[in-house]
């Protein structure tokens, strides 16, 4: 979406946050519509590191190595 790295995200839920991000990029977010490559551009490692404590029970249940 070519928003700055310091772009602030606000909203009451994920849907609301996505709508606001898209609006900041002068685009419209349509729930359930193809994301045009948004998923491929996500930094999954960064996201997982940010919520690693919440993900650790899932990793344990799946038998995968924890994020350090």
C-alpha positions as CSV (number, residue, x, y, z in Angstrom):
1,X,0.0,0.0,0.0
2,X,3.1,2.2,0.1
3,X,2.4,3.6,3.6
4,X,5.2,4.8,5.8
5,X,6.8,2.5,8.3
6,X,5.6,4.7,11.1
7,X,1.9,4.6,10.0
8,X,-0.3,4.4,13.0
9,X,-3.1,1.7,13.1
10,X,-6.2,2.4,15.0
11,X,-9.6,0.8,15.2
12,X,-11.8,-1.4,17.3
13,X,-11.1,-4.7,15.4
14,X,-9.1,-6.1,12.6
15,X,-11.7,-5.2,10.0
16,X,-11.9,-1.6,11.1
17,X,-8.1,-1.3,11.2
18,X,-7.8,-2.6,7.6
19,X,-10.4,-0.2,6.4
20,X,-8.5,2.7,8.0
21,X,-5.2,1.6,6.5
22,X,-6.7,1.3,3.1
23,X,-8.3,4.7,3.4
24,X,-4.9,6.2,4.3
25,X,-3.6,4.7,1.1
26,X,-6.6,6.2,-0.9
27,X,-8.0,2.8,-1.5
28,X,-11.1,0.9,-0.5
29,X,-11.0,-2.3,1.5
30,X,-13.6,-4.9,0.5
31,X,-14.1,-7.6,3.0
32,X,-13.8,-11.0,1.4
33,X,-12.4,-9.8,-1.8
34,X,-9.0,-10.9,-3.2
35,X,-6.2,-9.0,-1.4
36,X,-4.1,-8.4,-4.6
37,X,-0.9,-9.8,-3.1
38,X,-1.2,-8.3,0.4
39,X,-0.7,-11.7,2.1
40,X,2.5,-12.3,0.2
41,X,3.9,-9.0,1.3
42,X,3.3,-9.5,5.1
43,X,6.4,-10.0,7.2
44,X,5.2,-13.2,9.0
45,X,8.4,-13.5,11.0
46,X,8.0,-9.9,12.4
47,X,4.3,-10.6,13.2
48,X,5.1,-13.9,14.9
49,X,7.9,-12.3,17.0
50,X,5.5,-9.6,18.1
51,X,3.0,-12.2,19.5
52,X,5.4,-15.0,20.3
53,X,4.1,-15.5,23.8
54,X,0.6,-16.0,22.5
55,X,1.8,-18.4,19.8
56,X,4.0,-20.6,22.1
57,X,1.1,-22.9,23.2
58,X,0.2,-23.4,19.5
59,X,3.8,-24.3,18.7
60,X,4.0,-26.7,21.6
61,X,0.7,-28.4,20.5
62,X,2.0,-28.7,16.9
63,X,5.4,-29.9,18.1
64,X,7.3,-27.1,16.3
65,X,10.3,-25.1,17.5
66,X,9.5,-22.0,19.5
67,X,10.5,-18.5,18.2
68,X,13.4,-17.2,20.2
